[in-house]
Amino acid sequence: MGFQRQGGEAKVSHDDREGLDQQGWRRPGPGRSSQEEQDGAMRQMQEEHENLVGAADAGTTTTAAATDAKTAATTAGTTLTTTTKAAQSTKAASASNEVTKALIIAKPNDKSVAWIKQEFSDWNSIIYNVSASIPVDSPRQKSTSKQTTVTTEMPLRGGAAMAFLTYVTENYDSLADIMLFVSTIPFAEAKKNGWVGEEKDSKADLSELAPTLHSMNTSYIKARGYTSLRCDPDPGCTKETTIQPLGANFYAQPWHHEIPMAWRALFPAAEAVPADISAPAGAQFAVSAAQVHRRGRSEYAAMRTWLRETRMDEGPLQRVMSALWHVVFARPAVDCPDQAQCVCEFYGRCTAADEKAAAATDGKAVNDDGKVDG
């Protein structure tokens, strides 16, 4: 037959052209009516139309399904991202709430502190090997509170004073939240055994402090700002050991006469030398970064310069600094917390009476005397 459709367009041979009407449809041939011819053509066109519609519907369905799937994936991704961000925020908040801690140790060269890595693995440890043979202005490695453990050579001036003031000055802008300063340097004139670093001889083993340090309450340190590691008031807070630079017992100890001069040099902004200076003695104390920052870096740097330049002998200089550490870190001249309260709140060794008193004063602030306000 000379008639066929391709893509909806009629293709007709020349020989058959005379058999078409004006619309391009074939005229009825023998045995078929014009209506039959038209009906057949209409059915063919309808089938083609339905095929096209079906294909379009299928494409629409596929597109819709793909869109739904994409939307679902986007929603799931958004949910996952939100969950991940929430987890990261929680982790960051937890990290930001974690108290950072540093242990600053001043010790003689021959004392081993290898145990520190095991006992205080979660602390940054800065160790100063202090020796009288090291020149005061010798070049050395700079300490940093960002290192896990660092050991630095340090000249002996005021016992641990040069080491401690060097650490504060060099790390002023990156201090840990809580810092423990501990010295095992014996006093130059020590003749009797006592608390570690206070009167004990050069055989003192710093490791015996570990159980005590582990039991400390960091909240107590942050509340007071500064506290001696000793709760015992003797020496330093008893009537017999209170320093009275202007009083009757001014010369009770040979080094007491050095106090007025040292006070004016270390604290030039202070109004006058106080009548009483009293605190648990020793170069073992805890201090918060906030408390350190109550003085400017330049003040600590000036104190270190005075240590280098003073002509005071090492023995009296050690004693003077031991008596004044609480004032160095901006506590009042008389800073003697109650012994039982200190033992309970700082070290957690409380009696039933202590716990009852703590419950009655829960949430109240600690005043400058180390006692609870209210």
C-alpha positions as CSV (number, residue, x, y, z in Angstrom):
1,M,0.0,0.0,0.0
2,G,1.3,3.5,-0.9
3,F,0.2,5.0,2.5
4,Q,2.1,4.9,5.8
5,R,2.5,7.2,8.9
6,Q,5.9,8.0,10.4
7,G,5.9,10.1,13.5
8,G,2.3,11.2,12.9
9,E,3.0,12.5,9.3
10,A,1.4,10.8,6.3
11,K,3.9,9.6,3.7
12,V,2.2,8.9,0.3
13,S,3.8,7.6,-2.9
14,H,3.2,9.5,-6.1
15,D,1.1,6.7,-7.6
16,D,-1.4,6.9,-4.8
17,R,-1.6,10.7,-4.6
18,E,-4.8,10.8,-6.8
19,G,-6.6,8.6,-4.2
20,L,-6.4,11.2,-1.4
21,D,-8.9,13.7,-0.5
22,Q,-8.1,17.4,0.3
23,Q,-7.3,16.6,4.0
24,G,-4.7,14.0,3.1
25,W,-7.0,11.0,4.0
26,R,-7.4,8.2,1.5
27,R,-10.6,8.0,-0.4
28,P,-12.7,4.9,0.3
29,G,-11.4,2.0,-1.7
30,P,-13.3,-1.1,-2.9
31,G,-15.0,-2.9,0.0
32,R,-14.4,-0.2,2.7
33,S,-16.7,2.7,3.5
34,S,-15.4,6.2,4.1
35,Q,-16.6,6.0,7.7
36,E,-14.6,2.8,8.3
37,E,-11.5,4.5,6.9
38,Q,-12.0,7.5,9.2
39,D,-12.7,5.3,12.3
40,G,-9.5,3.4,11.7
41,A,-7.5,6.5,11.4
42,M,-9.1,7.9,14.5
43,R,-8.3,4.8,16.5
44,Q,-4.7,4.9,15.4
45,M,-4.4,8.6,16.4
46,Q,-6.0,7.9,19.8
47,E,-3.6,5.0,20.4
48,E,-0.7,7.3,19.6
49,H,-2.1,10.0,21.9
50,E,-2.6,7.5,24.7
51,N,1.0,6.2,24.3
52,L,2.3,9.8,24.5
53,V,0.1,10.6,27.6
54,G,1.3,7.4,29.3
55,A,4.9,8.2,28.6
56,A,4.3,11.7,30.0
57,D,2.6,10.3,33.1
58,A,5.4,7.8,33.7
59,G,7.9,10.6,33.4
60,T,6.0,12.8,35.7
61,T,5.6,9.9,38.2
62,T,9.3,9.2,38.0
63,T,10.2,12.9,38.4
64,A,7.8,13.2,41.4
65,A,9.3,10.1,42.9
66,A,12.8,11.4,42.4
67,T,11.8,14.8,43.8
68,D,10.2,13.1,46.9
69,A,13.4,11.0,47.3
70,K,15.6,14.0,47.0
71,T,13.4,15.9,49.5
72,A,13.6,13.0,51.9
73,A,17.3,12.7,51.5
74,T,17.7,16.5,52.0
75,T,15.5,16.3,55.2
76,A,17.5,13.3,56.5
77,G,20.7,15.2,55.7
78,T,19.5,18.3,57.4
79,T,18.5,16.2,60.5
80,L,21.8,14.5,60.5
81,T,23.7,17.8,60.1
82,T,21.6,19.3,63.0
83,T,22.2,16.2,65.2
84,T,25.9,16.4,64.4
85,K,26.1,20.1,65.1
86,A,24.2,19.5,68.4
87,A,26.7,16.8,69.4
88,Q,29.6,19.0,68.4
89,S,28.1,21.9,70.4
90,T,27.6,19.6,73.4
91,K,31.2,18.4,73.2
92,A,32.5,21.9,72.8
93,A,30.4,23.1,75.8
94,S,31.7,20.1,77.8
95,A,35.3,20.9,76.8
96,S,34.8,24.6,77.7
97,N,33.5,23.7,81.2
98,E,36.5,21.4,81.9
99,V,38.9,22.9,84.4
100,T,42.4,23.1,83.1
101,K,45.2,22.4,85.6
102,A,48.9,22.9,85.8
103,L,51.5,21.6,88.3
104,I,54.5,23.9,88.7
105,I,57.4,22.2,90.6
106,A,60.6,23.8,91.8
107,K,63.1,21.2,92.9
108,P,66.8,20.5,93.3
109,N,68.6,19.1,90.2
110,D,69.1,15.7,91.8
111,K,65.4,15.0,92.6
112,S,63.5,12.7,90.3
113,V,59.9,13.5,89.4
114,A,59.3,10.6,86.9
115,W,56.2,9.6,88.9
116,I,54.4,12.8,87.9
117,K,53.4,11.4,84.4
118,Q,51.6,8.5,86.1
119,E,50.1,10.4,89.0
120,F,49.1,13.5,87.2
121,S,48.6,12.5,83.6
122,D,45.7,15.0,83.2
123,W,47.8,18.0,84.4
124,N,50.3,20.1,82.5
125,S,53.6,19.7,84.4
126,I,56.2,22.4,84.4
127,I,59.4,21.4,86.3
128,Y,62.1,23.7,87.3
129,N,65.5,22.2,88.2
130,V,66.8,24.9,90.6
131,S,70.5,25.2,91.3
132,A,72.7,27.9,92.9
133,S,75.3,27.1,90.3
134,I,73.1,28.5,87.5
135,P,73.8,32.3,86.8
136,V,70.8,34.5,87.5
137,D,70.7,35.8,83.9
138,S,71.7,32.6,82.1
139,P,69.8,31.8,78.8
140,R,67.3,28.9,79.1
141,Q,64.3,27.2,77.6
142,K,61.1,29.2,77.9
143,S,58.4,27.4,79.9
144,T,54.9,27.1,78.5
145,S,51.6,26.1,80.0
146,K,50.6,24.5,76.7
147,Q,53.1,21.7,76.9
148,T,52.3,18.5,78.8
149,T,55.6,18.3,80.6
150,V,58.6,20.6,80.3
151,T,61.7,20.8,82.4
152,T,63.7,24.0,82.7
153,E,66.9,25.0,84.4
154,M,66.5,27.9,86.9
155,P,68.8,29.8,89.2
156,L,68.3,29.7,92.9
157,R,66.8,33.0,94.1
158,G,64.4,33.1,97.0
159,G,64.1,29.3,97.0
160,A,61.4,28.7,94.4
161,A,60.6,32.4,93.9
162,M,62.5,32.9,90.7
163,A,61.0,29.8,89.2
164,F,57.4,30.6,90.2
165,L,57.5,34.3,89.1
166,T,59.1,33.3,85.9
167,Y,56.3,30.9,85.1
168,V,53.6,33.5,85.9
169,T,55.3,36.2,83.9
170,E,55.9,34.0,80.8
171,N,52.5,32.4,80.8
172,Y,50.3,35.3,82.0
173,D,48.0,35.2,79.0
174,S,47.6,31.4,78.9
175,L,47.4,30.3,82.5
176,A,45.6,27.1,83.5
177,D,42.4,27.6,85.5
178,I,44.0,26.0,88.6
179,M,47.7,26.0,89.3
180,L,49.6,24.2,92.0
181,F,53.0,25.6,92.9
182,V,55.1,23.2,94.9
183,S,58.7,23.5,96.1
184,T,61.0,20.8,97.6
185,I,63.9,23.2,97.9
186,P,65.1,23.1,101.5
187,F,65.6,26.2,103.5
188,A,69.2,27.2,103.6
189,E,69.3,27.0,107.4
190,A,66.9,24.1,107.8
191,K,67.8,21.9,110.8
192,K,64.7,20.0,111.6
193,N,62.2,17.9,109.7
194,G,58.7,19.2,109.1
195,W,56.1,19.5,106.3
196,V,57.4,18.8,102.8
197,G,59.3,21.8,101.5
198,E,58.8,23.9,104.6
199,E,61.4,22.5,107.1
200,K,62.2,19.1,105.7
201,D,65.7,18.4,104.5
202,S,66.9,17.8,100.9
203,K,65.9,14.2,101.0
204,A,62.2,15.1,100.8
205,D,60.3,13.1,98.2
206,L,57.7,15.0,96.4
207,S,55.7,11.9,95.6
208,E,54.4,11.7,99.2
209,L,52.3,14.7,98.3
210,A,50.4,12.9,95.5
211,P,47.6,11.5,97.7
212,T,47.0,14.9,99.2
213,L,47.0,16.7,95.8
214,H,44.6,14.2,94.3
215,S,42.0,14.9,97.1
216,M,41.9,18.6,96.5
217,N,38.6,20.4,95.8
218,T,39.2,22.8,92.9
219,S,36.0,24.6,93.6
220,Y,37.5,25.7,97.0
221,I,40.5,27.0,95.2
222,K,38.4,29.0,92.7
223,A,36.3,30.4,95.5
224,R,39.2,31.6,97.6
225,G,41.5,32.4,94.6
226,Y,44.6,31.5,96.6
227,T,45.2,28.9,99.3
228,S,48.2,27.3,101.0
229,L,48.3,23.6,100.6
230,R,48.7,23.6,104.4
231,C,45.7,23.9,106.6
232,D,47.8,23.7,109.8
233,P,48.2,27.3,111.2
234,D,51.6,26.5,112.6
235,P,53.9,28.0,111.5
236,G,52.6,31.3,110.1
237,C,49.2,31.8,111.7
238,T,49.8,31.3,115.4
239,K,50.4,34.1,117.8
240,E,54.0,33.1,118.2
241,T,54.7,32.9,114.4
242,T,52.7,35.9,113.2
243,I,55.1,38.5,111.8
244,Q,54.8,41.9,113.3
245,P,57.2,44.2,111.4
246,L,56.3,47.1,113.6
247,G,55.6,45.2,116.8
248,A,57.2,43.8,119.9
249,N,58.4,40.6,118.2
250,F,59.9,42.4,115.2
251,Y,63.2,40.6,115.7
252,A,61.7,37.3,116.8
253,Q,63.5,35.7,113.8
254,P,66.7,37.0,112.3
255,W,65.1,37.6,108.9
256,H,62.1,39.6,110.2
257,H,64.0,42.8,109.9
258,E,64.1,42.3,106.1
259,I,60.3,42.4,105.8
260,P,59.7,46.1,105.6
261,M,62.3,46.6,102.9
262,A,61.0,43.6,100.9
263,W,57.4,44.7,101.3
264,R,58.1,48.2,99.9
265,A,60.0,46.7,97.0
266,L,57.5,44.0,96.1
267,F,54.3,46.0,96.7
268,P,55.1,49.6,95.9
269,A,51.4,50.5,95.5
270,A,50.6,49.4,99.0
271,E,49.9,52.2,101.4
272,A,52.2,51.0,104.2
273,V,53.8,48.0,105.8
274,P,51.0,46.2,107.8
275,A,51.2,45.7,111.5
276,D,50.6,42.0,111.1
277,I,51.5,39.5,108.3
278,S,50.1,36.1,108.8
279,A,49.4,33.0,106.6
280,P,50.4,29.3,106.6
281,A,54.1,29.5,105.7
282,G,55.7,27.7,102.8
283,A,56.1,27.7,99.1
284,Q,53.3,25.2,98.4
285,F,50.0,26.8,97.4
286,A,47.2,26.7,94.9
287,V,46.0,29.7,92.9
288,S,43.4,30.3,90.2
289,A,44.1,32.2,87.0
290,A,41.5,34.8,88.0
291,Q,43.4,35.5,91.2
292,V,46.8,35.8,89.4
293,H,45.2,38.3,87.0
294,R,44.3,40.6,89.9
295,R,47.8,41.9,89.4
296,G,49.2,42.9,86.0
297,R,52.0,41.0,84.3
298,S,54.3,44.0,84.8
299,E,54.0,43.7,88.6
300,Y,55.2,40.1,88.6
301,A,58.0,41.0,86.2
302,A,59.1,43.8,88.6
303,M,59.1,41.3,91.5
304,R,61.3,39.0,89.5
305,T,63.7,41.9,88.7
306,W,63.9,42.7,92.4
307,L,64.8,39.1,93.1
308,R,67.7,39.3,90.7
309,E,69.0,42.6,92.0
310,T,68.5,42.4,95.8
311,R,71.6,42.0,97.9
312,M,69.7,40.0,100.5
313,D,71.3,36.7,101.4
314,E,69.6,33.6,100.0
315,G,68.6,32.2,103.5
316,P,66.6,35.3,104.6
317,L,65.3,35.8,101.0
318,Q,63.7,32.3,101.0
319,R,62.1,33.0,104.4
320,V,60.7,36.4,103.3
321,M,59.2,35.0,100.1
322,S,57.7,32.0,102.0
323,A,55.9,34.5,104.3
324,L,54.6,36.7,101.5
325,W,53.3,34.4,98.8
326,H,49.7,35.1,99.8
327,V,50.3,38.8,99.3
328,V,52.1,38.3,96.0
329,F,48.8,36.8,94.8
330,A,46.6,39.6,96.1
331,R,45.3,38.1,99.3
332,P,45.1,40.3,102.5
333,A,48.2,40.5,104.7
334,V,46.4,38.3,107.3
335,D,45.1,35.2,105.5
336,C,44.5,32.4,108.0
337,P,41.5,30.2,107.2
338,D,39.9,28.1,109.9
339,Q,41.9,24.8,110.0
340,A,38.9,22.4,110.3
341,Q,37.0,24.2,107.5
342,C,40.1,24.1,105.3
343,V,40.6,20.4,105.9
344,C,36.9,19.7,105.2
345,E,36.3,22.0,102.2
346,F,39.7,21.8,100.6
347,Y,40.6,18.1,101.1
348,G,37.2,16.6,101.8
349,R,38.1,15.2,105.2
350,C,35.0,16.3,107.1
351,T,33.6,15.4,110.5
352,A,29.8,15.1,111.1
353,A,29.9,18.6,112.6
354,D,31.7,19.9,109.5
355,E,29.1,18.4,107.1
356,K,26.3,19.9,109.2
357,A,27.9,23.3,109.1
358,A,28.5,23.0,105.3
359,A,24.9,22.1,104.7
360,A,23.8,25.2,106.7
361,T,26.0,27.5,104.7
362,D,25.6,25.9,101.3
363,G,25.8,28.4,98.5
364,K,27.2,31.2,100.6
365,A,30.4,33.0,99.5
366,V,33.8,32.7,101.1
367,N,35.1,36.0,102.5
368,D,38.7,37.2,102.5
369,D,39.3,35.5,105.9
370,G,38.5,32.1,104.4
371,K,35.2,32.0,106.3
372,V,31.7,31.7,104.9
373,D,29.8,35.0,104.6
374,G,26.4,35.3,106.4
